[in-house]
């Protein structure tokens, strides 16, 4: 497979946005779960404190602690998830777009003239190689089925 420089464009924006949205939703769910666990831990601590004044101070501080926890988690995690999401989806959507374009050209041309190529290391490289092996096999089978012309 040949190495082509990665383009700085979005090939399949719908797919990429859905995947990034999924990453963000999972991250938000994890942050919410973290806040619930922290809240439960603070409640447990406040119940174990013998001094009622200190216990009350812990309970009063809980909302602010939870907000700070969620805020810092969001400020650090969400941009990181977006960056990782863009990188990962680009490695999937780019090759998917290339393979889709290749198969469309096969249909329009009525056959295969060149092999399907994606950048080395892309996530769908195995799929492109399988497509090439499939078309090679079909080509071989077609050649075997064609009757040989008698030579005169």
Secondary structure, DSSP 8 states (H G I E B T S, - for coil): -------SS-S-HHHHHHHHHHHHHHHHHHHHHHHHHHHHHHHHHHHH-S-HHHHHHHHHHHHHHHHHHHHHHHHHHHHHHHHHHHHHHHHHHHHHHHHHHHHHHHHHHTS-SS-----TT-TTHHHHHHHHHHHHHHHHHHHHHS------
